[in-house]
Each structure stands twice: as C-alpha cells, then as structure tokens.
Amino acid sequence: MAEALEQEYSLPIEELNTAISSGMFVQVRNMLESLAPNDIALLLHSSPPKTRMVIWQLIASDIQGEVLEELSDDVRIPILANMSPEKVAEAAGALDDDDFSEVLRSMPDAVYRKVLKSMDKQDQARAHRVMSYADDTAAALMNTDTITVRPDVTVDVILRYLRLKESLPDATDYLYVVDKQDKFIGEISLSALVTSQPTKLISEVMETGFEVIPATMPESEVASLFERYDWISAPVIDEAGTLLGRITIDDIVDVIREDAEHSMMSMAGLDDEEDTFAPVIKSTRKRSLWLGVNLFTALLAAFVSSLFESTLDELAILAVLNTIVPSMGGVAGSQTLTLVIRGMAVGHVTEANQRFLMAKELSIGFLNGLMWAILIAGVIAIWKQDLVLGGVIAFAMMMNLIAAGLAGVFIPLALKKMNIDPALAGSVILTTVTDIVGIFAFLGTATWLLI
C-alpha cells in the first residue's frame, strides 16, 4: 500500500526527459495534463534550463498562471522573459490577489510595465491595488474572496444566501460581519451559523473578541499569530478598521517554508531561492561574494597566527594543536547562534529576556569550557608528558568556549539592530571571532609560559 502511494505521488521525471529527448511532445503534453499545477512547478524546478523551456511550451495556457505562482523567482523570471506581455497578462490575470501580487512583484520593472499595458482596465486596476501594499506585509498576502454579512439580518437569511452560492472560497471557516461602511465588527463561524436558531440575528451569535491583522503587519508576525492561535483564516483591516480581505493558512505555510529555506540557505551565504540547475556562470557569480568574505576572514585569522610565528618555530607541537581550540569554539558558537536566530524568528527572544539569555549562554560556555578544558589538558599531559602545555590549551579552550557563547548571542542581536539579516552574516562573523580568540588565547598563552 505504502509503495503504491509513493509511486502515485512521485513525478515521472525520467520518463518525461526520455520523451522530450525523443521528440515525443504529444506524449509529454498528455503527461503534463495529468499533473496538478504544483506538481508541474516541482517538475520545472527539477529540470535543467533548456528542458524547462520545452516543458513550459507544452503546458496548457489555462493553468500557466497557477504554475507561475508556484515557481521560485530564479526559475520564474527566465520563463517570463520568454513570454509575450499578452501571454503573461493572460496567465497572471486568472490568479487570486495574493498570487497575482507575487507574480507581478517578481517581474523586472521593464517586463512589469509591458505586462501592465497588455492588461485590461480591470486587471490594471487590480495590479495597482495589490502593488500599492509593501512586499512581505499582511496586505500583500491577503485575498479579497471574503464573505461578509450585516449584523442586523437573521441566521436564516444568511443560510439561504449561502445555499444560493455555487461554492464557498477555499479555507472558509468564518464569515465576517461588517457595517454599511465595511468596517469590521466581528465574525461568525460556519459551525455556529448552522447550529444557531434561524430566527436569531447575526449580532446575537457573532464573536467580537477575535484578533484582526493590520494590513501593514510584517508577514513573519502574521505567521507567528497563525502558529500561536492555530488559525485557518484571519481578517485583514486597514488603519480605519475597514475590512480589506483575509489571509488563509495555505499562504502562511508558504511563508513558514520560505523563512525556513531562507535561514538554511543564508547560513551558507546563498539566496533562499537559489536555482539548483542555474547556469554555471550565474551560480559562480552568486557564490563568489561569500567565498571572498570567507577568504578575508581566513586571512585575518592567519594574520593573528603570524604574530606568533617565532613561537610556532620553536615549538612545532603548537602548530599541530592550534586547530583544536578554534574548532571547538566554532562548533559551540554555531550551536548558540542557531538557537538564538531560531528564537528571534519565532518571537521567543525579546529585549525583556536578552540579559537572561546572555547570562545563560555565558554559564553554558563556562561549564562546557571547564569540562572540555580538563579533558584536553589530561590528554595533552599524557600524550606529550607536559603539564604546562596541557594547562595552556585548557585555558585557551575555556576562554574560547566562553567567548563563543557570548558571541553566539551578541552577534545576531547586534545585527538585527543594524537591520542586517543574522542568518546571512552571523555565521561568518562568529567564525572570525572564535578563530581569532582561540588562536590568540592559545598561542599568546603559550608564548608567555613556554617560550
């Protein structure tokens, strides 16, 4: 059973590539027609650039917009560049507001202006409306497919109204109650609606204490609220309290996934939408920046080592042991850094608890430093029959683990205050700190006591 389900959900990538290379485009088109838009998007992400363009030409035009919305920018932009403005306008115009906004925002300015001219007046007005909101805010995430009701009508009237509709918008769990000026008053769940007495007014059964989302709230905060309260959907209002639309859980899942990818990729100095099959030159150019930064920090650590060149010449064993202390500090610091960045992302770390967190990591650094210092001192003393050398590396180990703990907390907090992404720059700075502190503590102490 499990194997059958696995085969059902797996994509026919090899079969598709064979059909394309053999020129069997009718078969490829038939295969694509059997796939959902998000599966086709995954197929495009899993294919080399030339194959993507062939696949794209064979996708039915009525689902191209849905496929575009599922693509990362690195994959979407080259496809858009090869489409006529009229085709882009047709594909994007069929999308919901939030998806419509995402596709438009990914376009280069020149392409966006051409596509806008190709749209009809209704889509042009919609484009201006969705683009008027800042990116990465609640308003950019919302849809306008809300069902609103007045507080002075009965439950029976609303039920009859719903029966006349062919369907409800996806993820509808609440109807929103508004006044004549569309100001948000409250909401009523579908379960409450169908279980209430038909003669009761909506104002009698609606909820009024529900949290609403300001249009300008950052999407990361919106995601935290959905996680905290287990929402399926939530209303979005403007500064005047007017209901603008709603955000649904499927949009929040995308935000959470993108945030997770951003943190993971940023740790390696990569774009969170890095295309796995991007051209060699493009990928090389993107990766070169952080390789250059890493080279600079490595040279900085090497410069600190060069200050003790005479010490290393006299005691060759120091060169052998010199990598141990920075390596331990780097691992300990990375543990703290990862914990703090995650805490900041989910809202656990605030100004109110920063001092406690700093004291906690300082204590952990001290205890880890003490434990591993005693262990390494014993190993070196037995190995090299030198108690002083063991004491030197033990002292350096303790100092670096303490510094690593402090740096792991201080660096992301400082970067956030400077509006720099801690996930992007934190690991590079931390590695530099632990390398320099470790080398200086070890070789400096060795110079003082052994030379």
C-alpha positions as CSV (number, residue, x, y, z in Angstrom):
1,M,0.0,0.0,0.0
2,A,2.7,2.5,1.0
3,E,4.8,1.7,-2.1
4,A,1.7,2.2,-4.3
5,L,1.0,5.6,-2.7
6,E,4.7,6.6,-3.1
7,Q,4.6,5.7,-6.8
8,E,1.3,7.7,-7.2
9,Y,2.9,10.9,-5.8
10,S,6.3,10.5,-7.5
11,L,6.9,12.6,-10.6
12,P,7.7,10.9,-13.9
13,I,10.9,12.9,-14.4
14,E,12.9,10.2,-16.1
15,E,10.0,9.3,-18.4
16,L,9.4,12.9,-19.2
17,N,13.1,13.6,-20.1
18,T,13.2,10.5,-22.3
19,A,10.1,11.6,-24.2
20,I,11.5,15.1,-24.6
21,S,14.9,13.9,-25.9
22,S,13.0,11.6,-28.3
23,G,10.8,14.4,-29.6
24,M,7.6,12.8,-28.4
25,F,6.0,16.1,-27.5
26,V,2.4,14.8,-27.7
27,Q,3.2,12.3,-25.0
28,V,4.8,15.0,-22.9
29,R,1.7,17.2,-23.2
30,N,-0.5,14.3,-22.2
31,M,1.7,13.6,-19.2
32,L,1.5,17.3,-18.1
33,E,-2.3,17.4,-18.4
34,S,-2.4,14.6,-15.8
35,L,-0.4,16.6,-13.3
36,A,-1.6,19.4,-10.9
37,P,0.0,22.9,-11.3
38,N,2.2,22.5,-8.1
39,D,3.5,19.1,-9.5
40,I,4.4,20.8,-12.8
41,A,6.2,23.5,-10.8
42,L,8.2,20.9,-9.0
43,L,8.9,19.2,-12.3
44,L,10.3,22.6,-13.7
45,H,12.4,23.1,-10.6
46,S,13.9,19.6,-11.1
47,S,14.8,20.1,-14.8
48,P,17.8,21.8,-16.5
49,P,17.1,25.3,-18.0
50,K,16.7,24.1,-21.6
51,T,14.3,21.3,-20.7
52,R,12.2,23.8,-18.6
53,M,11.6,25.9,-21.7
54,V,10.4,22.9,-23.7
55,I,8.1,21.8,-20.8
56,W,6.7,25.3,-20.5
57,Q,5.7,25.5,-24.1
58,L,3.6,22.3,-23.6
59,I,1.7,23.4,-20.5
60,A,-1.9,24.2,-21.1
61,S,-2.4,28.0,-21.1
62,D,-5.3,27.9,-18.6
63,I,-3.0,26.7,-15.8
64,Q,0.2,28.6,-16.7
65,G,-0.7,31.3,-14.1
66,E,-1.1,28.7,-11.3
67,V,2.3,27.1,-12.3
68,L,4.0,30.5,-12.4
69,E,2.8,31.3,-8.8
70,E,4.4,28.1,-7.5
71,L,7.9,28.8,-9.0
72,S,10.8,30.5,-7.3
73,D,12.0,33.8,-8.7
74,D,15.1,32.2,-10.2
75,V,13.0,29.8,-12.3
76,R,10.0,32.2,-12.9
77,I,11.9,35.2,-14.3
78,P,13.6,33.4,-17.3
79,I,10.2,31.9,-18.2
80,L,8.5,35.3,-18.0
81,A,11.3,36.8,-20.2
82,N,10.5,34.3,-22.9
83,M,6.7,35.0,-22.9
84,S,5.0,37.8,-24.7
85,P,3.4,40.5,-22.4
86,E,0.0,39.5,-23.6
87,K,0.6,35.9,-22.5
88,V,1.9,37.0,-19.1
89,A,-1.1,39.2,-18.6
90,E,-3.5,36.4,-19.5
91,A,-1.8,33.9,-17.2
92,A,-1.4,36.3,-14.2
93,G,-4.9,37.8,-14.6
94,A,-6.6,34.5,-13.6
95,L,-4.8,34.3,-10.2
96,D,-6.1,35.3,-6.8
97,D,-4.9,38.6,-5.5
98,D,-2.1,37.3,-3.3
99,D,-0.7,35.1,-6.1
100,F,-1.3,37.9,-8.6
101,S,0.8,40.2,-6.4
102,E,3.6,37.6,-6.0
103,V,4.0,37.1,-9.8
104,L,3.9,40.8,-10.5
105,R,6.5,41.6,-7.8
106,S,8.9,39.1,-9.2
107,M,9.0,40.7,-12.6
108,P,11.8,43.1,-13.7
109,D,10.5,46.7,-14.0
110,A,10.7,46.7,-17.8
111,V,8.7,43.5,-18.0
112,Y,6.2,44.7,-15.5
113,R,5.4,47.9,-17.4
114,K,4.9,45.9,-20.7
115,V,2.6,43.4,-19.0
116,L,0.6,46.2,-17.3
117,K,0.0,47.8,-20.7
118,S,-1.3,44.5,-22.0
119,M,-3.9,44.0,-19.3
120,D,-7.5,45.1,-19.5
121,K,-8.6,48.0,-17.3
122,Q,-10.0,45.8,-14.6
123,D,-6.7,43.9,-14.2
124,Q,-4.7,47.1,-14.4
125,A,-6.8,48.5,-11.5
126,R,-6.2,45.3,-9.6
127,A,-2.5,45.4,-10.2
128,H,-2.3,49.0,-9.0
129,R,-4.2,48.0,-5.9
130,V,-2.2,44.9,-4.9
131,M,1.1,46.6,-5.7
132,S,0.2,49.6,-3.5
133,Y,0.9,47.5,-0.5
134,A,4.5,46.9,0.7
135,D,6.0,43.5,-0.1
136,D,6.2,41.0,2.8
137,T,3.3,42.5,4.6
138,A,-0.2,41.1,5.5
139,A,-1.8,43.1,2.7
140,A,0.5,41.5,0.1
141,L,-0.6,38.1,1.4
142,M,-4.3,38.6,1.6
143,N,-7.1,37.6,-0.8
144,T,-10.3,39.5,-1.3
145,D,-12.5,36.4,-1.6
146,T,-14.3,37.1,1.7
147,I,-18.0,36.6,2.5
148,T,-19.3,39.5,4.5
149,V,-22.7,39.8,6.3
150,R,-24.5,42.5,8.2
151,P,-25.2,42.3,11.9
152,D,-29.0,43.1,11.6
153,V,-30.0,40.1,9.5
154,T,-31.1,36.7,10.7
155,V,-29.3,33.4,10.6
156,D,-31.9,32.0,8.3
157,V,-31.3,34.8,5.7
158,I,-27.6,34.1,5.7
159,L,-28.1,30.3,5.3
160,R,-30.4,30.9,2.4
161,Y,-27.9,33.3,0.9
162,L,-25.1,30.7,1.2
163,R,-27.3,28.0,-0.4
164,L,-27.7,30.2,-3.5
165,K,-23.9,30.3,-4.0
166,E,-22.3,27.6,-6.1
167,S,-19.4,27.2,-3.7
168,L,-17.5,28.9,-0.8
169,P,-14.0,30.3,-1.1
170,D,-11.3,27.8,-0.1
171,A,-10.5,27.6,3.6
172,T,-13.7,29.4,4.6
173,D,-14.3,28.8,8.3
174,Y,-15.7,32.2,9.3
175,L,-18.0,34.8,7.8
176,Y,-17.0,38.4,8.6
177,V,-19.5,40.9,10.0
178,V,-19.2,44.5,8.7
179,D,-21.3,47.6,8.9
180,K,-22.6,49.7,6.0
181,Q,-19.1,51.3,5.6
182,D,-17.4,47.9,5.5
183,K,-15.9,48.4,8.9
184,F,-15.1,45.1,10.6
185,I,-17.4,44.4,13.6
186,G,-16.9,40.7,14.3
187,E,-17.2,37.3,12.8
188,I,-19.3,34.1,12.9
189,S,-18.0,30.6,12.4
190,L,-19.8,28.3,10.0
191,S,-20.3,25.8,12.8
192,A,-22.0,28.5,14.9
193,L,-24.1,29.5,11.9
194,V,-25.6,26.1,11.2
195,T,-26.2,25.3,14.9
196,S,-27.9,28.6,15.8
197,Q,-31.6,29.2,15.9
198,P,-32.7,30.5,12.4
199,T,-34.6,33.5,13.9
200,K,-31.6,34.9,15.8
201,L,-29.8,38.0,14.5
202,I,-26.2,37.7,13.4
203,S,-25.3,40.3,16.1
204,E,-26.5,37.8,18.7
205,V,-24.3,34.9,17.7
206,M,-21.2,36.6,16.3
207,E,-17.9,36.8,18.0
208,T,-16.3,40.2,18.7
209,G,-13.1,39.4,20.5
210,F,-11.2,37.9,17.6
211,E,-7.8,39.2,16.7
212,V,-7.5,41.1,13.4
213,I,-4.4,41.7,11.3
214,P,-3.4,45.2,10.3
215,A,-2.6,45.5,6.6
216,T,1.0,46.7,7.4
217,M,1.9,43.9,9.7
218,P,5.1,42.0,8.6
219,E,4.3,38.6,7.2
220,S,6.7,36.9,9.7
221,E,4.5,38.3,12.6
222,V,1.4,37.1,10.8
223,A,2.9,33.6,10.5
224,S,3.6,33.7,14.3
225,L,0.0,34.6,15.1
226,F,-1.3,31.7,12.9
227,E,1.0,29.3,14.6
228,R,0.1,30.6,18.1
229,Y,-3.7,30.6,17.7
230,D,-4.0,27.7,15.1
231,W,-6.0,29.8,12.7
232,I,-7.3,28.6,9.4
233,S,-8.0,32.2,8.2
234,A,-7.9,35.7,9.6
235,P,-9.3,39.1,8.6
236,V,-7.1,42.0,7.4
237,I,-8.1,45.6,8.1
238,D,-6.7,49.0,7.2
239,E,-5.9,51.8,9.6
240,A,-9.6,52.9,9.6
241,G,-10.8,49.4,10.5
242,T,-12.2,48.7,7.1
243,L,-12.1,45.0,6.1
244,L,-9.7,44.6,3.2
245,G,-9.6,40.8,2.8
246,R,-8.4,37.7,4.6
247,I,-5.3,35.6,4.9
248,T,-5.6,31.8,4.7
249,I,-3.4,29.0,6.2
250,D,-2.1,27.9,2.7
251,D,-0.4,31.3,2.3
252,I,1.1,31.0,5.8
253,V,2.5,27.6,5.1
254,D,4.4,29.2,2.1
255,V,5.7,32.0,4.4
256,I,6.9,29.5,7.0
257,R,8.6,27.3,4.3
258,E,10.3,30.3,2.7
259,D,11.5,31.5,6.1
260,A,13.0,28.1,6.9
261,E,14.6,27.9,3.4
262,H,16.0,31.5,3.9
263,S,17.6,30.6,7.2
264,M,19.1,27.4,5.9
265,M,20.5,28.9,2.7
266,S,21.7,32.1,4.3
267,M,23.9,30.1,6.7
268,A,25.8,29.0,3.6
269,G,25.7,32.5,2.1
270,L,23.2,31.5,-0.6
271,D,20.0,33.1,-1.9
272,D,16.9,31.3,-0.4
273,E,15.5,30.9,-3.9
274,E,18.8,29.7,-5.4
275,D,18.1,27.6,-8.5
276,T,19.6,24.1,-8.2
277,F,20.0,24.0,-12.0
278,A,21.0,27.6,-12.6
279,P,23.7,28.2,-15.3
280,V,27.3,27.8,-14.2
281,I,28.4,31.4,-14.6
282,K,25.3,32.7,-12.7
283,S,25.8,30.3,-9.8
284,T,29.6,31.0,-9.7
285,R,29.0,34.8,-9.5
286,K,26.4,34.4,-6.7
287,R,28.7,32.2,-4.6
288,S,31.9,34.2,-5.2
289,L,30.8,37.0,-2.8
290,W,30.7,34.9,0.3
291,L,33.7,32.9,-0.7
292,G,35.6,36.2,-0.9
293,V,34.3,37.3,2.5
294,N,35.4,33.9,3.9
295,L,38.8,34.3,2.4
296,F,39.2,37.7,4.0
297,T,38.2,36.3,7.5
298,A,40.6,33.4,7.0
299,L,43.4,35.8,6.1
300,L,42.6,37.7,9.3
301,A,42.9,34.6,11.4
302,A,46.1,33.7,9.6
303,F,47.5,37.2,10.4
304,V,46.8,36.6,14.1
305,S,48.7,33.3,13.8
306,S,51.6,35.1,12.1
307,L,52.1,37.3,15.1
308,F,53.3,34.2,16.9
309,E,55.4,32.8,14.1
310,S,58.6,32.7,16.3
311,T,56.6,30.7,18.9
312,L,55.5,28.2,16.3
313,D,59.1,27.9,15.0
314,E,60.4,27.0,18.5
315,L,57.5,24.6,19.4
316,A,56.2,22.7,16.4
317,I,53.7,20.9,18.5
318,L,51.8,24.2,18.9
319,A,51.1,24.2,15.1
320,V,49.7,20.7,15.4
321,L,47.4,21.7,18.3
322,N,46.5,25.1,17.0
323,T,43.4,24.0,15.2
324,I,41.7,22.3,18.2
325,V,40.7,25.4,20.1
326,P,39.2,27.4,17.2
327,S,37.4,24.3,16.0
328,M,35.7,23.7,19.4
329,G,34.8,27.4,19.7
330,G,33.3,27.4,16.2
331,V,31.0,24.4,17.0
332,A,29.9,25.8,20.4
333,G,29.3,29.2,18.9
334,S,27.3,27.8,16.0
335,Q,25.0,25.9,18.4
336,T,24.3,29.2,20.3
337,L,23.9,31.2,17.1
338,T,21.5,28.8,15.6
339,L,19.4,28.7,18.8
340,V,19.2,32.4,19.1
341,I,18.4,33.0,15.4
342,R,15.6,30.5,15.6
343,G,14.3,32.1,18.8
344,M,14.3,35.5,17.1
345,A,12.5,34.1,14.1
346,V,9.6,32.7,16.2
347,G,9.4,35.6,18.6
348,H,10.9,33.9,21.7
349,V,13.8,36.4,22.0
350,T,12.9,39.9,23.1
351,E,14.5,42.8,24.8
352,A,13.0,41.7,28.1
353,N,14.8,38.4,28.1
354,Q,18.1,39.2,26.3
355,R,20.1,39.6,29.5
356,F,18.8,36.3,30.9
357,L,19.8,34.6,27.6
358,M,23.2,36.2,27.7
359,A,23.8,35.0,31.3
360,K,22.5,31.5,30.4
361,E,24.9,31.1,27.4
362,L,27.8,32.6,29.4
363,S,27.2,29.9,32.1
364,I,26.9,27.1,29.5
365,G,30.1,28.4,27.9
366,F,31.9,28.3,31.3
367,L,30.7,24.8,32.2
368,N,31.5,23.4,28.7
369,G,34.8,25.2,28.8
370,L,35.7,23.8,32.2
371,M,34.7,20.2,31.3
372,W,36.5,20.1,27.9
373,A,39.5,22.0,29.3
374,I,40.0,19.4,32.0
375,L,39.7,16.6,29.3
376,I,42.0,18.2,26.8
377,A,44.6,19.1,29.5
378,G,44.7,15.4,30.6
379,V,45.0,14.2,27.0
380,I,47.9,16.5,26.2
381,A,49.6,16.0,29.5
382,I,49.6,12.2,29.0
383,W,50.4,12.4,25.3
384,K,53.2,14.9,25.4
385,Q,54.2,14.4,29.1
386,D,53.9,18.2,29.6
387,L,51.6,19.6,32.3
388,V,52.2,23.2,31.3
389,L,51.3,22.6,27.7
390,G,48.1,20.9,28.9
391,G,47.3,23.9,31.1
392,V,47.9,26.3,28.2
393,I,45.4,24.5,25.8
394,A,43.0,24.1,28.7
395,F,43.0,27.8,29.5
396,A,42.6,28.7,25.8
397,M,39.7,26.2,25.4
398,M,37.8,27.7,28.3
399,M,38.3,31.3,27.1
400,N,37.2,30.4,23.6
401,L,34.1,28.5,24.6
402,I,33.0,31.4,26.9
403,A,33.7,33.8,24.0
404,A,31.8,31.6,21.6
405,G,28.7,31.5,23.9
406,L,28.7,35.3,24.3
407,A,29.3,35.9,20.6
408,G,26.5,33.5,19.6
409,V,24.0,35.7,21.5
410,F,25.5,39.1,20.9
411,I,26.2,38.9,17.2
412,P,22.6,38.1,16.0
413,L,21.1,40.7,18.4
414,A,23.6,43.4,17.2
415,L,23.0,42.5,13.5
416,K,19.2,42.7,14.0
417,K,19.5,46.2,15.5
418,M,21.6,47.2,12.4
419,N,18.9,45.8,10.1
420,I,21.2,43.1,8.9
421,D,20.0,39.5,8.5
422,P,21.6,37.5,11.3
423,A,21.2,34.3,9.3
424,L,23.2,35.7,6.4
425,A,26.1,37.4,8.2
426,G,26.1,35.8,11.7
427,S,28.0,32.6,10.9
428,V,30.8,34.4,9.1
429,I,31.3,36.9,11.9
430,L,31.1,34.2,14.6
431,T,33.7,32.0,12.8
432,T,36.1,35.0,12.7
433,V,35.6,35.7,16.4
434,T,36.1,32.1,17.5
435,D,39.2,31.7,15.2
436,I,40.9,34.9,16.4
437,V,40.1,34.4,20.1
438,G,41.1,30.8,20.0
439,I,44.4,31.4,18.2
440,F,45.3,34.4,20.3
441,A,44.4,32.7,23.6
442,F,46.3,29.5,22.7
443,L,49.4,31.0,21.1
444,G,49.5,34.1,23.3
445,T,49.5,32.0,26.5
446,A,52.0,29.5,25.0
447,T,54.3,32.4,24.2
448,W,54.0,33.8,27.7
449,L,54.5,30.4,29.6
450,L,56.5,28.2,27.2
451,I,59.0,30.5,25.4
